[in-house]
Amino acid sequence: MMRRPQGYAVWSGPEQQVERDTFTCAHCNAVVIVPPQADPSALGGFCRQCMAHICGPCADAGACRPFEQQLATMEQRDRFLRAVGL
């Protein structure tokens, strides 16, 4: 069971309502649903470099590349391309 989930999702249907804890991957910004009584290692992992929860595919990749850093890189590239007229 995850000790401190970051979010909460609710799905409402005509006959039932499903509620689950969630967290957002710090590397790819994916929302991961935390099933009840789930083993934390099955959900992904915890990046010790950026100190944040990450999803399974990002944990398997093994590199720390936070989503905020990726956005900053894209913005920097865009500013450069605009400066040179492309």
Secondary structure as the mmCIF struct_conf table of DSSP 4:
data_model
#
loop_
_struct_conf.conf_type_id
_struct_conf.id
_struct_conf.beg_label_comp_id
_struct_conf.beg_label_asym_id
_struct_conf.beg_label_seq_id
_struct_conf.end_label_comp_id
_struct_conf.end_label_asym_id
_struct_conf.end_label_seq_id
BEND BEND1 ARG A 3 ARG A 4
BEND BEND2 GLN A 6 GLN A 6
STRN STRN1 GLY A 7 SER A 12
BEND BEND3 PRO A 14 GLU A 15
STRN STRN2 GLN A 17 THR A 24
TURN_TY1_P TURN_TY1_P1 ALA A 26 CYS A 28
STRN STRN3 VAL A 31 VAL A 34
TURN_TY1_P TURN_TY1_P2 PRO A 36 GLN A 37
HELX_RH_AL_P HELX_RH_AL_P1 PRO A 40 LEU A 43
STRN STRN4 GLY A 44 CYS A 47
TURN_TY1_P TURN_TY1_P3 ARG A 48 MET A 51
STRN STRN5 ALA A 52 CYS A 55
HELX_RH_AL_P HELX_RH_AL_P2 GLY A 56 ALA A 61
HELX_RH_AL_P HELX_RH_AL_P3 PHE A 67 ALA A 83
TURN_TY1_P TURN_TY1_P4 VAL A 84 GLY A 85
#
